[in-house]
Amino acid sequence: MALTKVTYAMIDGPIINVSDYGVSPSNADNLAALTALIASAPTDATLLFPPGTYDVSAYIPVLRSNIRLLGGPGVVINNTNVSAGYPSDGIRVGNAAAVEGEGGTNTIPYTYTVNVIVDGFRFTNCRIGVWFVYCSGFIAQNIQANSTAAVA
């Protein structure tokens, strides 16, 4: 068995540094900027997160296919919303047809995603670090969390 080192030259598609689009560890909340960037990124794009702690007020929705979120050592997603004494998730790929089993009806259109990679993140104050819901062809690797689950 051989080990393989992945370099940026091996990644197809454009590499987008999130800091070039207003996402920064110094922001009080990066959720809106990240949501817009993920939704508008080209097919097969890699969103590169420089080291730092990125505060978000809710989970980061990935409601599209063929995208990579690439962190690395020192990249932390911190959910600042601990309302009702219950932290939310870090990154959610795809969306559920019901409101997280809470008995309600989801008004968000059902979205099924394919080919999503989430690599190299540490999650703090999250119920679940990465939650894959209604998707296929996904990879989660190098994930750490101080939560109930790192990946679900």
N, C-alpha and C positions, 0 to 999 in steps of 0.2 A: 504494500500500500504506500503510495507516494503522497506527500503533502503538496498542495498547490497554493501558490501565492497569487492572489487576485490583484491586478493593477487597474488603474482607471482606464488604461488603453484597452482593456479587455471588456469594458462595458459599452454595449451598443447604445446609441441615442445620446442626446445632449446631457451634459452635467450642469446642473443649475445650483449655484451656491445660494442657499436661502437668505444669507445676509445681504445679498444684492437686491432683495425684494422686501426689505423692511422687517425681516425676522431677526430678532436679536436677543441675546441673554439680558440686555439692559431694559427690555420692554416689560411693562407690568403684565401684559397679556398679548401673546402671539397668535391667539386662536384665529382671528379674522384674517390676518395676513397669510397664515399657513393654509387655511381652508381655501382662500382664493387662489393661492399659488398651486396647490394640488389640483384644483378643478381646472385650471387653465394651462397646466404644463403640457408640453407636446408628448405624443405617444412615445413610449420607451425612455422617457426622461428619468434621470437620477437626481433626486433632490439631496444635496450634500449639506449636512449640518456641521459647521465648525464647532470645536469644543466649547462648552458652556452649559448653563442651566436655562432652559426655555420654559417660562411660565405660561400656562394655558388655563383658561377658566372652565373648560369642559373638554370632553374627548375631542381629538383631532379626527374628523371624518375623512376617510378615503373612499369616495363613492365613484371611483373610476378604475379602469383596468390598465394594465401595462405600465406600471410605474414602480420606481424604487425609492425608498426612503433610507438614506445611508448616514448613519451616525459614526460612532467610533469611540475610542477612549475619551472620557471626559464629557460626553454628550448626555445630558439629563433632561427628561421631560417631566416637569413638575406641575401637577394639577393643583391649582390654588382653590378650587371650589370644594369645600368640605361641608356644604350645606346639608342640613338634616343629619349631621354627624356621619356622613357617608360619602367618602371620596368617589369621584367618577372614574372613568377609564382614561388610559393614556391615548392610544390610537385605536380606532375602530375601523376595520376594513369591511365594506359592505354595510347594509343596514337591515335590521330585522323588520319583518312584516307586522309585528306587534310591538308595543312600547315596552320592551325589555321584560315581558311577562308580568307587567303591573296591571293587567286587566283592561287597559285602554285600547284605543284604536290609533294606529300611527297615521299621521297625515302626510308623512314623508313618502314619496313614491318608492316602491320596492326597487332596490338596486342590487344586482348580482355582479360581482367583480371577478376578474380572472387575472392571473399573472402579476401578483403584487409581492414585492419583497420589502421586508422591514428588517434592517440589519444594524446592530451596534448601538443600542439605546439602553439607558438605565432610567427606570420610571420611579418617581416618588409621589406619595399621596394619591395613588391610583388603586382602585378596586381590582382592576385587571390592567396589566401593562399593554398588551396587544390583544385585541379581540377580533377574530376572523368570523364574520357572520355572513352566510349566504355567499360563499366565494369558493373558487377552486384555483389550483395552480399557484398556491401561495408559499412563501418561505419566510420564516421568522428565525433569525439566528443572532447569537451574541446579545441576548436580551437578559436584563437583570431588573428586578423589581422588589420594592419593599411593600408588597401588596399581597392580596389573597392569591393571585395567580399572575405569573409572568406572561403566559400566553394561554389563551382559551379559544 
